Amino acid sequence: MMEQPTLQTEDPSQVARWGSDEARREFRRGREQLIAAQMTMRRQAASQLKAGPVEMPRDAGHVFCSGDRFPGTAEVVSSARALLADTDLEQLRENANKPFMMKLVTKGKQTVHRMSDVGLDSPFMRLALHPDVIATATRYLGVIPILQFFNVYYSSASSGELTRSQLYHSDSDDVEQVKLWVLCEEVTPETGPLTFLPPAESELVRQKTGYRYDAVLTDEQVSEILGGLDAAIQFTGPAGTAGFIDTSRCLHFGSRFAEPTMTRLIVMMHYVTPLSFILPTEYWTKAKYRALGATPGLDDLSRMVLGTV
């Protein structure tokens, strides 16, 4: 049986967020009318943006590539590894929302790990704002996106039954979005890779199950509808491999390990449109990194991605 989220809000954006695909699209159309000027500006900027080194096809909902396509990827990998080496995992696990997939950059008071310490000179932020990275996300979404967050994630095996993001689900944050994943060590089918279905198969499963967002589905439920799981794609590869994936349109899961000693280290960067359910209509008042966008001399593209305008 599909697990459904318990809805305890009358906020129209959140009612739509947890609803059907059509309800989500309808709300999005209404919101776009309220920020028409900003959307026009971002679409015009998107149309003038040169193609990056990789394209993310709409029908595929993803693209994988070698990290050397983007300057700074190697530094991101080494920085993530250094961060892991400096982390007290047991202490972090005590307060982790998902013990099987923990964020290493936190809002806490740890000196090295504080999100508030991340600036434009961070290797993570440099990659997140790189024009080639933005071009890939933008050309897929059709609009200059907003960087919603980035983090370094450490995954390890957990006891008990599969739960939450270890089961098939679609992300509720937006109708469509892009997450850039960078593998910071080799990931194989045994080491808990992100596994997902292409958009067409995902939409069919959601239709057949009456899916509501942030519910989860078992492999058996998905397999029964699709006649097997042959369509599932695993994001594997050596350290430095990059993957752009639409985790709203694509049902997915991760952090399933073949052995209890196996782990996975990745960096994730999350791009949404200004119409995202997790942003207010006036997104420039709440975008997470909007303050960085006020840095003198910053280019207009970066300011848009940071949500300052």
PLY file of the C-alpha trace (Angstrom):
ply
format ascii 1.0
element vertex 309
property float x
property float y
property float z
element edge 308
property int vertex1
property int vertex2
end_header
0.00 0.00 0.00
1.33 3.46 -0.88
2.29 5.59 2.11
0.67 9.04 1.93
1.88 12.20 3.68
-0.41 13.65 6.31
-1.53 17.09 5.13
-2.10 19.60 7.94
-2.15 22.95 6.16
-4.51 25.26 4.31
-1.69 27.06 2.51
-2.66 26.79 -1.20
0.95 26.33 -2.28
1.42 23.43 0.11
-1.93 21.85 -0.75
-0.86 21.90 -4.41
2.65 20.71 -3.54
1.39 17.45 -2.06
-1.26 16.94 -4.73
-1.48 15.33 -8.14
0.65 16.26 -11.15
-2.23 18.27 -12.63
-2.92 20.15 -9.38
0.75 21.05 -9.16
0.90 22.28 -12.74
-2.28 24.32 -12.32
-0.97 26.11 -9.23
2.29 26.80 -11.02
0.48 28.47 -13.92
-1.32 30.77 -11.51
1.85 31.71 -9.66
3.65 32.56 -12.89
1.10 35.29 -13.61
2.02 36.96 -10.30
5.71 37.26 -11.16
5.40 37.65 -14.92
8.09 40.34 -15.12
10.67 38.23 -13.29
9.86 35.14 -15.34
10.13 37.10 -18.59
13.53 38.44 -17.52
14.75 34.95 -16.64
13.42 33.37 -19.83
15.00 36.06 -21.96
18.32 35.53 -20.19
17.94 31.79 -20.68
17.40 32.20 -24.42
20.68 34.13 -24.69
22.72 31.62 -22.69
25.21 29.64 -24.75
25.03 25.85 -24.58
27.31 24.19 -22.06
29.42 21.09 -22.63
26.49 18.74 -21.93
22.76 18.84 -22.67
20.03 17.31 -20.53
17.31 15.94 -22.87
13.72 16.54 -21.75
12.62 12.99 -22.54
15.55 11.48 -20.62
15.33 13.74 -17.55
19.03 13.25 -16.90
22.54 13.31 -18.29
25.78 11.83 -16.92
29.27 13.01 -17.81
32.87 13.04 -16.71
33.50 15.71 -14.11
36.39 17.13 -16.10
33.77 18.77 -18.32
33.42 21.38 -15.54
36.40 23.26 -14.07
36.69 22.82 -10.34
35.09 19.39 -10.04
38.32 17.80 -8.79
38.56 20.48 -6.08
34.97 19.79 -5.05
35.77 16.09 -4.68
38.89 16.73 -2.60
37.07 19.29 -0.43
34.24 16.84 0.23
36.73 14.16 1.24
38.51 16.57 3.57
35.18 17.54 5.11
34.35 13.88 5.75
37.74 13.29 7.37
37.07 16.20 9.73
33.56 15.07 10.70
32.57 13.26 13.88
30.08 10.91 12.22
28.74 9.43 15.44
27.94 12.85 16.84
26.35 13.89 13.55
24.27 10.70 13.39
22.67 11.45 16.77
20.78 14.43 15.33
20.54 13.38 11.69
17.19 13.51 9.95
18.23 10.50 7.86
20.94 8.43 9.60
21.54 6.56 6.33
22.21 9.81 4.40
23.71 12.62 6.45
24.51 16.21 5.53
28.08 17.15 6.41
27.58 20.91 6.06
25.22 21.90 8.84
23.62 24.92 10.48
25.30 24.07 13.76
28.25 25.65 15.54
30.97 23.34 14.23
33.73 25.55 12.87
34.45 23.75 9.60
30.94 22.59 8.80
28.75 25.66 9.16
26.61 26.57 6.18
26.94 30.23 7.19
30.68 30.03 6.49
30.18 29.10 2.83
31.01 32.04 0.56
31.45 32.69 -3.14
35.08 31.53 -2.86
34.00 28.04 -1.74
34.81 25.33 -4.31
31.24 24.13 -3.93
29.76 27.54 -4.70
32.17 28.11 -7.56
30.98 24.93 -9.24
27.32 25.65 -8.47
27.61 29.05 -10.17
29.82 28.00 -13.06
28.23 29.19 -16.34
28.53 25.74 -17.94
26.70 24.11 -15.03
24.02 26.80 -15.10
23.67 26.38 -18.87
22.88 22.68 -18.52
20.21 23.28 -15.87
18.80 26.36 -17.63
18.44 24.81 -21.07
16.54 21.91 -19.52
14.22 24.10 -17.42
13.83 26.92 -19.97
14.44 29.56 -17.32
17.41 30.72 -15.23
17.01 28.63 -12.06
17.62 29.42 -8.42
20.23 27.55 -6.40
18.09 26.19 -3.57
20.89 24.45 -1.69
24.07 22.42 -1.91
25.53 19.94 0.52
27.93 17.07 0.99
26.18 13.80 1.77
27.60 10.72 3.45
25.52 7.57 3.08
26.00 4.31 4.93
24.05 1.13 5.49
21.24 1.18 8.03
19.52 -1.64 9.85
15.87 -2.53 9.43
13.55 -2.26 6.47
13.96 0.24 3.65
12.31 3.56 4.42
11.77 7.10 3.16
14.16 8.02 0.32
15.38 4.42 0.12
12.04 3.71 -1.61
10.72 5.04 -4.93
9.45 8.62 -4.65
9.29 11.89 -6.60
10.50 15.11 -5.00
7.76 17.61 -4.21
9.83 20.83 -4.35
8.88 21.81 -7.90
7.08 20.48 -10.97
10.52 20.11 -12.53
13.95 20.71 -11.06
17.57 19.76 -11.54
19.92 18.20 -9.05
23.61 18.05 -9.91
25.31 15.11 -8.20
29.10 14.74 -8.08
30.45 11.35 -7.01
33.31 11.87 -4.57
34.37 8.22 -4.61
33.61 5.35 -6.94
29.96 4.30 -6.84
28.96 0.82 -8.01
25.59 -0.99 -8.07
26.49 -2.36 -4.63
27.25 0.99 -2.97
23.81 2.55 -2.84
23.62 4.49 -6.13
20.83 6.88 -6.97
18.44 4.72 -9.00
15.63 6.26 -11.03
13.02 5.77 -13.74
12.85 7.96 -16.87
10.10 10.62 -16.95
7.63 8.65 -19.11
7.74 5.54 -16.94
7.61 7.66 -13.80
4.51 9.50 -14.98
2.78 6.22 -15.83
3.47 4.86 -12.35
2.19 8.04 -10.71
-0.99 7.93 -12.80
-1.66 4.27 -12.06
-1.11 4.65 -8.32
-2.87 8.00 -7.89
0.44 9.27 -6.58
0.63 12.20 -4.17
4.02 13.77 -3.67
6.40 12.59 -0.95
4.55 9.30 -0.76
6.75 6.26 -1.32
6.33 3.15 -3.46
7.85 -0.29 -3.11
9.76 -2.02 -5.88
6.87 -4.47 -6.13
4.33 -1.72 -6.76
6.45 -0.18 -9.47
7.32 -3.51 -11.05
3.68 -4.57 -11.23
2.81 -1.49 -13.30
5.85 -1.52 -15.58
6.12 -5.29 -15.96
9.52 -5.30 -14.27
12.23 -2.84 -13.34
14.33 -2.99 -16.51
13.78 0.74 -17.13
15.55 1.72 -13.89
18.83 3.62 -14.35
21.66 3.64 -11.81
24.00 6.61 -11.39
27.35 4.89 -11.00
30.91 5.73 -11.98
34.36 6.74 -10.74
35.03 9.67 -8.44
34.42 12.94 -10.24
31.50 11.68 -12.33
28.72 14.28 -12.60
25.03 13.67 -13.11
22.18 16.10 -13.74
18.82 14.53 -12.80
15.25 15.82 -12.56
14.16 14.23 -9.31
10.65 15.68 -9.54
9.77 14.09 -12.89
11.80 10.92 -12.20
10.78 8.47 -9.49
13.94 7.49 -7.66
15.59 6.04 -4.57
19.10 5.67 -3.15
21.30 4.58 -0.24
20.62 0.85 -0.54
23.84 -1.00 0.23
24.76 -4.60 -0.53
27.01 -4.87 2.55
26.83 -3.13 5.95
30.38 -1.79 5.63
29.75 0.05 2.35
29.45 3.84 2.15
28.91 6.59 -0.42
30.10 10.23 -0.53
28.53 12.72 -2.93
28.03 16.44 -3.41
24.56 17.58 -4.45
23.50 20.96 -5.86
19.79 21.66 -6.15
18.28 24.04 -8.73
14.60 25.00 -8.77
12.54 27.46 -10.80
11.16 30.68 -9.25
7.79 28.86 -9.23
8.96 26.24 -6.74
6.56 25.24 -3.96
9.34 25.73 -1.41
9.74 29.41 -2.27
7.28 32.24 -1.65
5.86 34.08 -4.65
8.33 36.90 -3.97
11.23 34.44 -4.03
13.86 37.18 -3.80
12.84 37.75 -0.17
13.58 34.18 0.96
16.07 32.59 -1.48
18.69 30.88 0.68
21.76 32.49 -0.88
20.25 35.85 -1.83
22.66 37.75 0.44
25.62 36.47 -1.56
24.01 37.94 -4.65
24.54 41.43 -3.25
28.34 41.05 -3.47
29.78 44.03 -5.42
30.88 43.21 -8.95
28.93 39.96 -9.19
27.60 39.22 -12.68
23.87 39.28 -13.46
23.65 35.54 -14.15
25.03 34.66 -10.72
22.71 37.17 -9.05
19.72 35.49 -10.70
20.90 32.01 -9.70
21.39 33.17 -6.13
17.82 34.48 -6.12
18.72 38.11 -5.46
16.66 39.35 -8.44
0 1
1 2
2 3
3 4
4 5
5 6
6 7
7 8
8 9
9 10
10 11
11 12
12 13
13 14
14 15
15 16
16 17
17 18
18 19
19 20
20 21
21 22
22 23
23 24
24 25
25 26
26 27
27 28
28 29
29 30
30 31
31 32
32 33
33 34
34 35
35 36
36 37
37 38
38 39
39 40
40 41
41 42
42 43
43 44
44 45
45 46
46 47
47 48
48 49
49 50
50 51
51 52
52 53
53 54
54 55
55 56
56 57
57 58
58 59
59 60
60 61
61 62
62 63
63 64
64 65
65 66
66 67
67 68
68 69
69 70
70 71
71 72
72 73
73 74
74 75
75 76
76 77
77 78
78 79
79 80
80 81
81 82
82 83
83 84
84 85
85 86
86 87
87 88
88 89
89 90
90 91
91 92
92 93
93 94
94 95
95 96
96 97
97 98
98 99
99 100
100 101
101 102
102 103
103 104
104 105
105 106
106 107
107 108
108 109
109 110
110 111
111 112
112 113
113 114
114 115
115 116
116 117
117 118
118 119
119 120
120 121
121 122
122 123
123 124
124 125
125 126
126 127
127 128
128 129
129 130
130 131
131 132
132 133
133 134
134 135
135 136
136 137
137 138
138 139
139 140
140 141
141 142
142 143
143 144
144 145
145 146
146 147
147 148
148 149
149 150
150 151
151 152
152 153
153 154
154 155
155 156
156 157
157 158
158 159
159 160
160 161
161 162
162 163
163 164
164 165
165 166
166 167
167 168
168 169
169 170
170 171
171 172
172 173
173 174
174 175
175 176
176 177
177 178
178 179
179 180
180 181
181 182
182 183
183 184
184 185
185 186
186 187
187 188
188 189
189 190
190 191
191 192
192 193
193 194
194 195
195 196
196 197
197 198
198 199
199 200
200 201
201 202
202 203
203 204
204 205
205 206
206 207
207 208
208 209
209 210
210 211
211 212
212 213
213 214
214 215
215 216
216 217
217 218
218 219
219 220
220 221
221 222
222 223
223 224
224 225
225 226
226 227
227 228
228 229
229 230
230 231
231 232
232 233
233 234
234 235
235 236
236 237
237 238
238 239
239 240
240 241
241 242
242 243
243 244
244 245
245 246
246 247
247 248
248 249
249 250
250 251
251 252
252 253
253 254
254 255
255 256
256 257
257 258
258 259
259 260
260 261
261 262
262 263
263 264
264 265
265 266
266 267
267 268
268 269
269 270
270 271
271 272
272 273
273 274
274 275
275 276
276 277
277 278
278 279
279 280
280 281
281 282
282 283
283 284
284 285
285 286
286 287
287 288
288 289
289 290
290 291
291 292
292 293
293 294
294 295
295 296
296 297
297 298
298 299
299 300
300 301
301 302
302 303
303 304
304 305
305 306
306 307
307 308
